[in-house]
Amino acid sequence: MTLELEPEVEAKLDAIREDEYVVVLRLAEMLALMGRRLTEPQAKPLGEDVYELRPGAWRLTYWFPSEDRVVFLTMFRKQRDRDTRQVTYAKSTRKRCEREHFAADPHGSWFDRPREEK
């Protein structure tokens, strides 16, 4: 399965600490292997075809545009039991992603990108 990143997620991944990045990457690798079979506590459906990956204190929202692709939409640090604003933003980002550039311009693959040094 290919893991793709919206630019916002790519920038935040480059900004987090190395130990946090390792935790996020390991869970993303599990998602790449398991796809929709990855469930709680590691992943959670949020509705409207948007899901949440839950590595430690971070949350990465994503969707499956096809059976062999995952696009990470947003990334944020967990602050509340359910951050409604972040969920709403992720759902609107999915719609924008699909409408504006998904079909014509696939995102870069997570595993093909070097991580910028801090």
DSSP file (Angstrom, degrees, kcal/mol; ACC not computed):
  #  RESIDUE AA STRUCTURE BP1 BP2  ACC     N-H-->O    O-->H-N    N-H-->O    O-->H-N    TCO  KAPPA ALPHA  PHI   PSI    X-CA   Y-CA   Z-CA
    1    1 A M              0   0    0      0, 0.0     2,-0.4     0, 0.0    68,-0.2   0.000 360.0 360.0 360.0 137.3    0.0    0.0    0.0
    2    2 A T  E     -a   69   0A   0     66,-2.6    68,-2.6   108,-0.0     2,-0.5  -0.753 360.0-152.4 -90.0 132.3    1.3    3.5   -0.9
    3    3 A L  E     -a   70   0A   0     -2,-0.4   107,-3.1    66,-0.2   108,-0.3  -0.928  16.9-172.0-105.0 123.1    1.2    6.1    1.9
    4    4 A E  E     -aB  71 109A   0     66,-3.3    68,-3.4    -2,-0.5     2,-0.4  -0.837   9.6-142.2-118.4 154.7    0.9    9.7    0.5
    5    5 A L  E     -a   72   0A   0    103,-1.3   103,-0.4    -2,-0.3    68,-0.1  -0.944   9.0-137.0-123.2 131.6    1.2   13.0    2.4
    6    6 A E    >>  -     0   0    0     66,-2.1     4,-2.1    -2,-0.4     3,-0.7  -0.538  40.9-108.8 -68.5 151.1   -0.6   16.3    2.1
    7    7 A P  H 3> S+     0   0    0      0, 0.0     4,-2.3     0, 0.0     5,-0.2   0.846 118.1  59.0 -54.9 -36.5    1.9   19.1    2.3
    8    8 A E  H 3> S+     0   0    0      1,-0.2     4,-1.9     2,-0.2     5,-0.1   0.905 107.8  45.5 -59.5 -42.4    0.7   20.1    5.8
    9    9 A V  H <> S+     0   0    0     -3,-0.7     4,-2.6    64,-0.3     5,-0.2   0.909 110.0  54.2 -69.1 -42.1    1.5   16.6    7.1
   10   10 A E  H  X S+     0   0    0     -4,-2.1     4,-1.6     1,-0.2    -2,-0.2   0.917 109.5  48.1 -58.0 -44.2    4.9   16.5    5.5
   11   11 A A  H  X S+     0   0    0     -4,-2.3     4,-0.9     1,-0.2    -1,-0.2   0.896 112.4  48.2 -64.7 -41.1    5.8   19.8    7.1
   12   12 A K  H  X S+     0   0    0     -4,-1.9     4,-1.1     1,-0.2     3,-0.5   0.877 107.6  55.1 -70.3 -35.8    4.7   18.7   10.6
   13   13 A L  H  < S+     0   0    0     -4,-2.6     3,-0.4     1,-0.2    -1,-0.2   0.886 107.2  51.0 -61.8 -37.5    6.5   15.4   10.3
   14   14 A D  H  < S+     0   0    0     -4,-1.6    -1,-0.2    -5,-0.2    -2,-0.2   0.737 110.2  51.2 -70.0 -21.7    9.7   17.3    9.6
   15   15 A A  H  < S+     0   0    0     -4,-0.9    -1,-0.2    -3,-0.5    -2,-0.2   0.627  90.1  91.3 -93.5 -14.9    9.1   19.4   12.7
   16   16 A I  S  < S-     0   0    0     -4,-1.1   102,-0.1    -3,-0.4     5,-0.0  -0.386  87.0 -88.1 -83.1 162.3    8.5   16.8   15.3
   17   17 A R     >  -     0   0    0      1,-0.1     4,-2.4    -2,-0.1     5,-0.2  -0.232  36.4-114.5 -62.8 154.8   11.2   15.2   17.5
   18   18 A E  H  > S+     0   0    0      1,-0.2     4,-2.2     2,-0.2     5,-0.2   0.892 115.5  52.8 -60.1 -43.1   13.0   12.2   16.2
   19   19 A D  H  > S+     0   0    0      1,-0.2     4,-1.4     2,-0.2    -1,-0.2   0.874 111.6  46.7 -63.8 -36.2   11.6    9.8   18.9
   20   20 A E  H  > S+     0   0    0      2,-0.2     4,-2.5     1,-0.2    -1,-0.2   0.895 109.5  54.7 -69.3 -40.2    8.1   11.0   18.1
   21   21 A Y  H  X S+     0   0    0     -4,-2.4     4,-3.0     1,-0.2    -2,-0.2   0.898 105.2  53.3 -60.3 -40.7    8.8   10.5   14.3
   22   22 A V  H  X S+     0   0    0     -4,-2.2     4,-2.3     2,-0.2    -1,-0.2   0.908 109.5  48.0 -62.1 -42.2    9.9    6.9   14.9
   23   23 A V  H  X S+     0   0    0     -4,-1.4     4,-1.8     2,-0.2    -2,-0.2   0.923 113.8  47.0 -63.8 -44.9    6.6    6.1   16.7
   24   24 A V  H  X S+     0   0    0     -4,-2.5     4,-2.3     1,-0.2    -2,-0.2   0.929 112.3  50.2 -62.4 -45.9    4.5    7.7   14.0
   25   25 A L  H  X S+     0   0    0     -4,-3.0     4,-2.4     1,-0.2    -2,-0.2   0.904 107.9  52.6 -62.1 -42.9    6.5    5.9   11.3
   26   26 A R  H  X S+     0   0    0     -4,-2.3     4,-1.7     1,-0.2    -1,-0.2   0.909 112.1  45.3 -60.7 -41.7    6.1    2.5   12.9
   27   27 A L  H  X S+     0   0    0     -4,-1.8     4,-2.1     2,-0.2    -1,-0.2   0.873 110.7  53.6 -70.8 -35.9    2.3    2.9   13.1
   28   28 A A  H  X S+     0   0    0     -4,-2.3     4,-2.3     2,-0.2    -2,-0.2   0.881 106.8  53.1 -63.8 -37.4    2.2    4.2    9.5
   29   29 A E  H  X S+     0   0    0     -4,-2.4     4,-1.7     2,-0.2    -1,-0.2   0.889 107.0  51.7 -64.2 -39.0    4.1    1.0    8.5
   30   30 A M  H  X S+     0   0    0     -4,-1.7     4,-2.8     2,-0.2     5,-0.3   0.912 109.3  50.4 -61.4 -41.8    1.5   -1.1   10.2
   31   31 A L  H  X S+     0   0    0     -4,-2.1     4,-3.0     1,-0.2    -2,-0.2   0.902 107.2  53.9 -62.8 -41.1   -1.2    0.8    8.3
   32   32 A A  H  < S+     0   0    0     -4,-2.3    -1,-0.2     1,-0.2    -2,-0.2   0.858 115.6  40.2 -61.8 -34.7    0.6    0.2    5.0
   33   33 A L  H  < S+     0   0    0     -4,-1.7    -2,-0.2    -5,-0.1    -1,-0.2   0.869 127.6  29.5 -80.2 -39.0    0.6   -3.6    5.8
   34   34 A M  H >< S-     0   0    0     -4,-2.8     3,-1.9     1,-0.2    -3,-0.2   0.700  79.2-178.6-100.4 -22.2   -2.9   -3.9    7.3
   35   35 A G  G >< S-     0   0    0     -4,-3.0     3,-1.8    -5,-0.3    -1,-0.2  -0.317  74.2  -1.8  58.1-134.4   -4.9   -1.2    5.5
   36   36 A R  G 3  S+     0   0    0      1,-0.3    -1,-0.3    31,-0.1    -5,-0.0   0.620 123.8  74.1 -66.3 -12.8   -8.5   -1.0    6.7
   37   37 A R  G <  S+     0   0    0     -3,-1.9     2,-0.5    -6,-0.1    -1,-0.3   0.657  71.2  99.5 -75.7 -14.2   -8.0   -4.0    9.0
   38   38 A L    <   +     0   0    0     -3,-1.8     2,-0.2    -7,-0.1    -7,-0.0  -0.635  56.6 163.9 -73.8 120.1   -6.0   -1.7   11.4
   39   39 A T    >>  -     0   0    0     -2,-0.5     3,-1.3     1,-0.2     4,-1.0  -0.548  24.2  -2.9-127.4-170.9   -8.5   -0.8   14.1
   40   40 A E  T 34 S+     0   0    0      1,-0.3    -1,-0.2     2,-0.3     4,-0.1  -0.270 113.3  26.9 -59.6 142.8   -8.6    0.6   17.7
   41   41 A P  T 34 S+     0   0    0      0, 0.0    -1,-0.3     0, 0.0     3,-0.1  -0.996 133.4  37.3 -90.1  -4.1   -6.6    1.5   19.6
   42   42 A Q  T <4 S+     0   0    0     -3,-1.3    12,-2.9     1,-0.2     2,-0.3   0.843 127.5  17.8 -76.7 -32.6   -4.2    2.3   16.7
   43   43 A A  E  <  -C   53   0A   0     -4,-1.0    10,-0.2    10,-0.2    -1,-0.2  -0.968  63.1-170.0-140.9 152.9   -6.8    3.6   14.2
   44   44 A K  E     -C   52   0A   0      8,-2.0     8,-2.5    -2,-0.3     2,-0.2  -0.993  24.7-121.3-146.6 134.3  -10.3    4.9   14.5
   45   45 A P  E     -C   51   0A   0      0, 0.0     6,-0.3     0, 0.0     3,-0.1  -0.568  21.3-176.0 -73.9 138.8  -13.0    5.8   11.9
   46   46 A L  E     -     0   0A   0      4,-3.2     5,-0.2     1,-0.3     2,-0.1   0.461  46.6-102.0-110.9  -6.4  -14.1    9.4   12.1
   47   47 A G  E >  S+C   50   0A   0      3,-0.9     3,-1.5    44,-0.0    -1,-0.3  -0.143  95.6  62.2 101.6 159.7  -16.9    9.3    9.5
   48   48 A E  T 3  S-     0   0    0      1,-0.3     3,-0.1    -2,-0.1    46,-0.0   0.849 130.3 -59.9  54.2  39.8  -17.2   10.4    5.9
   49   49 A D  T 3  S+     0   0    0      1,-0.2    15,-0.4    14,-0.1     2,-0.4   0.681 107.8 127.4  64.6  20.9  -14.3    8.0    4.8
   50   50 A V  E <   -C   47   0A   0     -3,-1.5    -4,-3.2    13,-0.1    -3,-0.9  -0.906  35.9-175.0-110.3 138.0  -11.9    9.7    7.2
   51   51 A Y  E     -CD  45  62A   0     11,-3.0    11,-2.3    -2,-0.4     2,-0.4  -0.806  17.5-132.6-126.0 166.6   -9.9    7.8    9.7
   52   52 A E  E     -CD  44  61A   0     -8,-2.5    -8,-2.0    -2,-0.3     2,-0.4  -0.986   6.2-153.1-126.8 124.6   -7.4    8.7   12.5
   53   53 A L  E     -CD  43  60A   0      7,-3.5     7,-2.1    -2,-0.4   -10,-0.2  -0.807  15.0-155.1 -91.0 138.2   -4.1    7.1   13.2
   54   54 A R        +     0   0    0    -12,-2.9     2,-0.9    -2,-0.4     5,-0.2  -0.565  22.7 165.2-124.4  68.0   -3.2    7.4   16.8
   55   55 A P    >   -     0   0    0      0, 0.0     3,-2.1     0, 0.0   -31,-0.1  -0.728  66.2 -64.1 -86.1 105.8    0.6    7.2   17.5
   56   56 A G  T 3  S-     0   0    0     -2,-0.9    22,-0.0     1,-0.3   -36,-0.0  -0.332 116.5 -12.2  59.8-127.8    1.1    8.5   21.1
   57   57 A A  T 3  S+     0   0    0     -2,-0.1    21,-3.6    20,-0.1    -1,-0.3   0.510 120.9  88.6 -84.7  -5.1    0.1   12.1   21.5
   58   58 A W  E <   - E   0  77A   0     -3,-2.1     2,-0.4    19,-0.2    19,-0.2  -0.628  57.4-160.0 -96.5 153.3   -0.2   12.7   17.8
   59   59 A R  E     - E   0  76A   0     17,-2.7    17,-2.5    -2,-0.2     2,-0.5  -0.999   4.5-171.8-130.1 129.4   -3.2   12.2   15.5
   60   60 A L  E     -DE  53  75A   0     -7,-2.1    -7,-3.5    -2,-0.4     2,-0.3  -0.987  12.8-150.3-119.4 124.2   -2.9   11.8   11.7
   61   61 A T  E     +DE  52  74A   0     13,-2.1    12,-2.9    -2,-0.5    13,-0.7  -0.688  25.2 164.6 -93.0 149.4   -6.1   11.8    9.7
   62   62 A Y  E     -DE  51  72A   0    -11,-2.3   -11,-3.0    -2,-0.3     2,-0.3  -0.958  22.4-153.3-154.7 167.8   -6.3    9.8    6.5
   63   63 A W  E     - E   0  71A   0      8,-1.5     8,-2.4    -2,-0.3   -13,-0.1  -0.959  22.5-123.0-143.9 162.4   -8.5    8.3    3.8
   64   64 A F  E     +     0   0A   0    -15,-0.4     6,-0.2    -2,-0.3     3,-0.1  -0.868  23.0 177.7-107.5  95.7   -8.4    5.5    1.4
   65   65 A P  E    S-     0   0A   0      0, 0.0     2,-0.3     0, 0.0    -1,-0.1   0.758  78.9  -1.4 -70.1 -20.9   -8.9    6.8   -2.2
   66   66 A S  E >  S- E   0  69A   0      3,-0.8     3,-1.3    -3,-0.1    -3,-0.0  -0.935  86.8 -92.6-154.0 174.4   -8.4    3.3   -3.4
   67   67 A E  T 3  S+     0   0    0     -2,-0.3   -31,-0.1     1,-0.2     3,-0.0   0.697 123.9  41.1 -68.3 -18.0   -7.6   -0.1   -1.9
   68   68 A D  T 3  S+     0   0    0    -67,-0.1   -66,-2.6   -33,-0.1     2,-0.4   0.212 107.5  69.4-115.9  16.2   -3.9    0.3   -2.4
   69   69 A R  E <   -aE   2  66A   0     -3,-1.3    -3,-0.8   -68,-0.2     2,-0.4  -0.993  49.4-172.8-137.6 142.6   -3.4    4.0   -1.4
   70   70 A V  E     -a    3   0A   0    -68,-2.6   -66,-3.3    -2,-0.4     2,-0.5  -0.999   9.3-160.5-128.2 133.5   -3.7    6.0    1.8
   71   71 A V  E     -aE   4  63A   0     -8,-2.4    -8,-1.5    -2,-0.4     2,-0.5  -0.969  12.7-143.0-115.4 120.1   -3.5    9.8    1.9
   72   72 A F  E     -aE   5  62A   0    -68,-3.4   -66,-2.1    -2,-0.5   -10,-0.3  -0.715  21.4-179.6 -80.2 126.4   -2.6   11.5    5.2
   73   73 A L  E     -     0   0A   0    -12,-2.9     2,-0.3    -2,-0.5   -64,-0.3   0.897  54.3  -0.5 -96.4 -51.0   -4.7   14.6    5.4
   74   74 A T  E     - E   0  61A   0    -13,-0.7   -13,-2.1   -66,-0.1     2,-0.3  -0.918  52.5-155.1-141.6 163.1   -3.9   16.4    8.6
   75   75 A M  E     + E   0  60A   0     -2,-0.3     2,-0.3   -15,-0.2   -15,-0.2  -0.988  22.4 156.4-144.1 133.0   -1.7   16.0   11.7
   76   76 A F  E     - E   0  59A   0    -17,-2.5   -17,-2.7    -2,-0.3     2,-0.4  -0.987  42.8-104.2-152.5 159.0   -2.2   17.4   15.2
   77   77 A R  E     - E   0  58A   0     -2,-0.3   -19,-0.2   -19,-0.2     2,-0.1  -0.729  46.0-109.4 -85.5 132.0   -1.3   16.9   18.8
   78   78 A K        +     0   0    0    -21,-3.6     3,-0.1    -2,-0.4    -1,-0.1  -0.405  49.3 157.3 -63.8 131.4   -4.2   15.4   20.8
   79   79 A Q        +     0   0    0      1,-0.3     2,-0.3    -2,-0.1    -1,-0.2   0.576  59.7  26.9-127.1 -25.3   -5.6   17.9   23.3
   80   80 A R  S    S-     0   0    0      1,-0.1     3,-0.4     0, 0.0    -1,-0.3  -0.848  83.4-102.7-134.3 168.7   -9.1   16.8   24.0
   81   81 A D  S    S+     0   0    0      1,-0.3     2,-0.3    -2,-0.3    -1,-0.1   0.903 115.8   6.9 -59.1 -40.4  -11.0   13.5   24.1
   82   82 A R  S    S-     0   0    0     -3,-0.0     2,-1.3    -4,-0.0    -1,-0.3  -0.855  70.4-157.8-146.2 106.5  -12.6   14.5   20.8
   83   83 A D     >  -     0   0    0     -3,-0.4     4,-2.0    -2,-0.3     3,-0.3  -0.702  10.2-174.5 -89.1  93.6  -11.4   17.6   19.0
   84   84 A T  H  > S+     0   0    0     -2,-1.3     4,-2.7     1,-0.2     5,-0.2   0.851  80.2  55.9 -59.1 -39.4  -14.4   18.4   16.8
   85   85 A R  H  > S+     0   0    0      1,-0.2     4,-2.4     2,-0.2    -1,-0.2   0.914 108.5  47.5 -61.7 -42.1  -12.7   21.2   15.0
   86   86 A Q  H  > S+     0   0    0     -3,-0.3     4,-2.4     2,-0.2    -1,-0.2   0.890 112.4  49.3 -67.0 -38.8   -9.8   19.0   13.9
   87   87 A V  H  X S+     0   0    0     -4,-2.0     4,-2.2     2,-0.2    -2,-0.2   0.927 112.1  47.9 -65.6 -44.8  -12.2   16.3   12.7
   88   88 A T  H  X S+     0   0    0     -4,-2.7     4,-2.1     1,-0.2    -2,-0.2   0.910 112.1  50.0 -61.3 -42.9  -14.2   18.8   10.7
   89   89 A Y  H  X S+     0   0    0     -4,-2.4     4,-2.3    -5,-0.2    -2,-0.2   0.903 109.4  51.4 -63.1 -42.3  -11.0   20.2    9.2
   90   90 A A  H  X S+     0   0    0     -4,-2.4     4,-2.2     1,-0.2    -1,-0.2   0.903 109.5  50.0 -62.1 -41.7   -9.9   16.7    8.2
   91   91 A K  H  X S+     0   0    0     -4,-2.2     4,-1.8     1,-0.2    -1,-0.2   0.901 112.1  46.5 -65.6 -40.6  -13.2   15.9    6.5
   92   92 A S  H  X S+     0   0    0     -4,-2.1     4,-2.3     1,-0.2    -1,-0.2   0.854 110.3  54.3 -70.1 -32.7  -13.0   19.2    4.5
   93   93 A T  H  X S+     0   0    0     -4,-2.3     4,-3.0     2,-0.2    -2,-0.2   0.891 106.2  52.5 -66.2 -39.0   -9.4   18.5    3.6
   94   94 A R  H  X S+     0   0    0     -4,-2.2     4,-2.6     2,-0.2     5,-0.2   0.936 110.3  47.4 -60.9 -45.8  -10.4   15.1    2.3
   95   95 A K  H  X S+     0   0    0     -4,-1.8     4,-2.4     2,-0.2    -2,-0.2   0.917 114.5  46.3 -62.3 -43.1  -13.0   16.7    0.1
   96   96 A R  H  X S+     0   0    0     -4,-2.3     4,-3.3     2,-0.2     5,-0.5   0.920 111.5  52.1 -65.0 -43.6  -10.6   19.3   -1.1
   97   97 A C  H  X>S+     0   0    0     -4,-3.0     5,-1.9     1,-0.2     4,-1.5   0.930 113.3  43.9 -57.3 -48.1   -7.9   16.7   -1.8
   98   98 A E  I  <>S+     0   0    0     -4,-2.6     5,-0.6    -5,-0.2    -1,-0.2   0.908 119.7  42.0 -64.8 -42.8  -10.3   14.6   -3.8
   99   99 A R  I  <5S+     0   0    0     -4,-2.4    -2,-0.2    -5,-0.2    -1,-0.2   0.920 121.4  34.7 -72.6 -46.1  -11.7   17.6   -5.7
  100  100 A E  I  <5S-     0   0    0     -4,-3.3    -3,-0.2    -5,-0.2    -2,-0.2   0.878 133.5 -12.6 -87.2 -39.9   -8.6   19.6   -6.5
  101  101 A H  I  X5S+     0   0    0     -4,-1.5     4,-1.9    -5,-0.5    -3,-0.2   0.465  93.8 100.1-148.1   2.9   -5.6   17.3   -7.0
  102  102 A F  I  4<S+     0   0    0     -5,-1.9    -4,-0.1    -6,-0.2    -3,-0.1   0.977  92.9  35.8 -62.7 -56.5   -6.1   13.7   -6.1
  103  103 A A  T  4<S+     0   0    0     -5,-0.6    -1,-0.2     1,-0.2    -2,-0.1   0.895 126.4  37.1 -67.4 -40.8   -6.8   12.2   -9.5
  104  104 A A  T  4 S+     0   0    0      1,-0.2    -1,-0.2    -4,-0.1    -2,-0.2   0.783 127.5  27.8 -84.2 -27.6   -4.5   14.4  -11.6
  105  105 A D  S  < S-     0   0    0     -4,-1.9    -1,-0.2     0, 0.0    -2,-0.1  -0.705  73.7-157.0-141.0  83.3   -1.5   14.8   -9.2
  106  106 A P        -     0   0    0      0, 0.0     3,-0.1     0, 0.0    -4,-0.1  -0.230  28.1-108.6 -59.3 152.4   -0.9   12.0   -6.7
  107  107 A H        -     0   0    0      1,-0.1     2,-0.1    -5,-0.1  -101,-0.1  -0.271  39.4 -88.5 -74.8 164.4    1.0   13.0   -3.6
  108  108 A G        -     0   0    0   -103,-0.4  -103,-1.3     1,-0.1     2,-0.2  -0.448  47.5-104.7 -71.4 150.3    4.6   11.9   -2.9
  109  109 A S  B >   -B    4   0A   0   -105,-0.2     3,-0.7     1,-0.1     4,-0.5  -0.548  16.4-136.4 -78.4 140.0    5.1    8.6   -1.1
  110  110 A W  G >  S+     0   0    0   -107,-3.1     3,-1.2     1,-0.2    -1,-0.1   0.912 105.0  50.6 -59.2 -44.3    6.1    8.7    2.5
  111  111 A F  G 3  S+     0   0    0   -108,-0.3    -1,-0.2     1,-0.3  -107,-0.1   0.611 106.0  56.1 -76.5 -11.0    8.7    6.0    2.1
  112  112 A D  G <  S+     0   0    0     -3,-0.7    -1,-0.3     2,-0.1    -2,-0.2   0.500  92.6  86.8 -94.0  -5.5   10.3    7.8   -0.9
  113  113 A R  S <  S-     0   0    0     -3,-1.2     2,-0.2    -4,-0.5     0, 0.0  -0.770  72.2-132.3-103.1 138.4   11.0   11.0    0.9
  114  114 A P        -     0   0    0      0, 0.0     2,-0.5     0, 0.0    -2,-0.1  -0.588  28.3-117.0 -78.0 148.6   14.0   11.9    3.0
  115  115 A R        -     0   0    0     -2,-0.2     2,-0.1     1,-0.0  -101,-0.0  -0.743  30.0-119.5 -86.5 131.1   13.3   13.4    6.4
  116  116 A E        -     0   0    0     -2,-0.5     2,-0.2     1,-0.1    -1,-0.0  -0.451  26.9-118.9 -69.6 140.2   14.6   16.9    6.7
  117  117 A E              0   0    0     -2,-0.1    -1,-0.1     1,-0.1  -103,-0.0  -0.551 360.0 360.0 -77.0 143.3   17.2   17.4    9.4
  118  118 A K              0   0    0     -2,-0.2    -1,-0.1  -102,-0.1    -2,-0.0   0.438 360.0 360.0 -87.1 360.0   16.3   19.9   12.2
